[in-house]
Amino acid sequence: MLIYDESVNCRYCGVEIADKALICYRCGRPTTEARIQPAASSARRSRIVGVLPSVVALLLLVIAALFMGQVAGGETPRFVGWIVAVLAGVLIVWRLARLRSR
């Protein structure tokens, strides 16, 4: 049997442990309450932020389609195509950056 300067009993299994022990060597449970509590889960917020680029991209595509459908003569101004391409590129880069940060 080990000799400790001071000892206490585990409140779960009753075995004698050192007073400075963090966990019980027999049952593995903590000997004291946690000083730092984990942060509240933000799963709902992360789901909303994860879907946001897809919703924005879909909205931009719908707006672009409506605009292109209203252009007389079937020709779309060149700047509209560039705007859609740049916005799609920005959304792709944003999405890739979010995936890498996880």
N, C-alpha and C positions, 0 to 999 in steps of 0.2 A: 504494500500500500504506500502511496506517495504521501509525504509529509509536507503540508503547506503551513505557512505562517498563520494565515487566517483562512477559514473555510466557511462555506455556506452550503446549503442544500438546494439542489435544483427544484424549482417550484413545480415542474412537470413530472419528473420521474423520482425525485427524492434522493438521488445519489449525491455524495459529498463532492463539491467542486471548489476550486480556488475562488476567493472573493473577487478577483480581477478577471475571471474567465468571461469571455464574450459569448461563448456557446457551451452547452453541456457536452462533454465528450461521449456520454452514453446515448442520449436521445437526439442530440444535434439541434435542439431548440435554443433560441437566444435567451440569455440570462437577464437582459435588461430590455426596456422598451427602446425602440429606435428614436434617436434624437432628431434625425432628419426624415421627414415624411416625403414620399414621392409626389411630384407635381401632379396636378389634376390632368387627366387625359384630355387631349384636344383632338380626339379622333373625328368628331363631327366637323370641326373647322378644317382639318386637313383633307377630308373628303370633299368639302365645298371648294377649297383651293385647288384640289386635284382635277376637278371637273371644269373649273372656270375657263381654262384655255380652250377646251373643246366647245363649250357654249359660245365663247366669243368667236371662234373660228366658224362655227355654223351660222351665227348671226351675220358675220361679214360675208359669207358666201351667199346667203339669202338676199342681202342688200345688193351685192354685186349682180346677182341674177336678175333682180327686179330692175336695176338700173340698165343693164344690158338689154333687157326685154323692151324697155321703153325708148331706146335710141331709134330714131327714125332712119329708115333705109337699111337697117341691119348692120351698120358699121358702128363699132364701139370705139370711142375715143381711146387713143393709145395710152394716155395717162391712167385710165381706169385699170388696165391690165397691169401696169407697173405698180400701182397702189396695192392691188390684190396680191401680187407676187411678193412685195416687200412685207406686207402684213402677215402673209403665210410664213415667210422666212423668220420673222420676229417671233411668231408663235411657236415655231418648231424649235428655235434656239432656246426660248424660255422653257419649253417642256423638257428638253434635254438637260438643261441646267438644273431643273427641279429633280429630275431622276438621278443625276449624279450626286446631288447634295444629300440624298437619303442614304 
